[in-house]
Amino acid sequence: MKIHFPLLFFLNFLLIALYAQDSTAIRKLNSYASHFNIFAKDYPQEKAYLHFDNTSYYLGETIWFKAYVVRAERNALSQLSKTLYVELITAEGDVLETKKLKIDNGQCSGEFQLKDSLFSGFYEVRAYTRYMLNQEKEYLFSRVFPVYEKPKKTGDYSTPKIRERYRSQRVPQFRKEYEQKGKLALSFFPEG
């Protein structure tokens, strides 16, 4: 169950708005707020977030990251878990490397070395604590990066490319291609 801080803010706002109207409604809302607080205290949730040094990489480079582990209800640094697991995963779903990092005051940092022997393509970095494994998979941190071939000339980063894999090493296509019907409507709002 995902718990958000704005929900608690909304409930408090509702209590103030209904204060003069009905005392039974106020008691019900107080009851809901207290149950929410008790649930958040008895079953705390953690979230992990990784801050990376780049948005894409070349083979032979290093992926540097800093990790933050927070309590989900207030986004305050968590003191629950002491170990963060960070995995580097290939496009096929194979785990290349797993780092076990010590969490100090809700923070830690680490790196993955992208060896020249790897294939270019899209790699996923996934992070979680053991406590987070009690929740659904959507609560684990996940980010996908393109990893390009090393340039032939030193410093020539003008045309990054991903090498086509041999047929036996390709990821099978399970999804059908999506056909767009009509034009795409896109709107931007100031609150977004």
N, C-alpha and C positions, 0 to 999 in steps of 0.2 A: 504494500500500500504506500503510495507516494504522498508525503506530507509536505505542505508548503507553508512558509512563513506568512505570505499574504492572506491565507485562509484564517489564521489566527487574528491578524489585523482586521479582517472583514468582520469576524465574529465580535471583536471588541467594539467596532464601529456600530454594529447592529445593536449591541447592548446599550450604548449611549443613546441611539436614536429611539429605542423603545422604552427608555427609562420611565418616561412620564405616562406611557400608555397602559400597560397591563403588567401587573406584578407577577402573574403566573407565567407569562411569556418571558419575562426577565429571569425567573427562576429556571425555566427550561433552557434558556440560552446559557446561563451560568453553569448549568449541569453539563451541557455539551462542551463548553470551554474547559471545564475541569476534567471531563473524560478525555478530551484531546490532550491536555497537558499530562495526565497520568499515562496515557498510551505512549506519548513521545518520550516520557521518562523511563517507562518500563521496557519499551522496544525501540531504542534509538537506531537511526539509520545513518550510515556513512556514505559519503560520495568522494570519489577521487577525481582530481583534475590534473592533467599534465600540461605544462607550458613548455613548448618546443622552441628551439633556436631558429628553425627554418620551416618552410611549407613544402619543400621538395628537396631531394638529395640526389647525389651522384654516387655510383659505386666507388668505394674507397674512402668515403667521407664518414664522419661520426655524427650520429643523432644524439644531441645533448638535450636533456629535459630536466625540469624541476617539477616535483609533484607536491600537490596539496591534498590532504585528506581532511574533510570537514564533516561536521554533523549536519544532516540534511535539514532539520527543522529551523536552524538559525544561521547556517553557513559559517559557523565558528569552527576554528581548528579543532580537530578531534583528538581526544586522548585515549580513545577506546583501543585501537589497534596499534601494534608496535612494528609490524612488518607489512611492507607493500610489495606485491608481486607484479612485475612488469614483464610482458612477453612481446617478442618480435615474431610476427606470424606472416608466412608467405601467402600469395594469392590462392594457393591450393588449400590453405588451412593448416599447414604444418608449422609447429612451433620451432623456430630456429634457435631461440635463446630465451632463457628466463632469468630475470634478475630478482634477487630477494634483497630489498633495501630496508634499512632501519629507519623508522619514522621518529624524528625528534620534534616535539611540539607541533605535530600535524604536518611536517614538511620533510622532504628528502630530495635527493637529486641523483642522476645517473646518466649512463650513455650506452649506446649500441654502436659497435663498429660494423659498417657495411663492407664486407670483404669483397675484393675484386673477383673472387670465384663465384659469387652469387649471380643470379639472373636479374636483369632489370625488370621492372614491373611495379605492381602496387603492393605495398607491404602495410600490414596493420600493426599498430602498437596498442596493446590492451593492458589495463591496470586494474587491480582489485586488491582488497584485503580478504582474509579468510572470513571475516564477519560479513562482508558484502556478498559472499557466496550463498548466504541464507536467503537472499532476495532473488528476484527474477534477473535474467541475463541483461535486461535493459538498464540495470543500475550499474553495470560495469563500465568503466571508461574505455572508449574505443575510438581510434582515429586512423585513417588510411592516408598513406603518403605515396606519391609517385617517386620511384627510384630510377634514374636515368643511367644510360651507359656513360662510361667515362669518356670525355672528349678526346679525340685523336691528337689534337694539338693542345699543348698546355695553355690554359686561359681562354680557349675558344668555346664559350658557352652559348653561342648564338643559336644553335639548332640542337636542343636536347632530343634524344630519341630513346625509345624503348625497343630493344631487339626482339624480333619475332621468335618465339620458341619453336623447337622441333615439335612435330605433330604428337609424338608420344608424351611430351611434357606440358602440353597445353591444358588449361582449365576447361573442362567440358561446358558447353553452353546449355544451361538448364532452362533459362528464361526465354520466353518469346519476345521478339522485338516489339516495342510499343509503336503503334501507328497513331500519329497525332491527327485528330479530326478538327478541322477549323483552325482559327488563329488563337494564339495564346493571349489571354488577358492578364495583365500584370498591373497591380496598383501599389503605390507606396503611401503609407500613412505616417503621420508625425510621431505617433506613439510607438511605432515599430522600429 
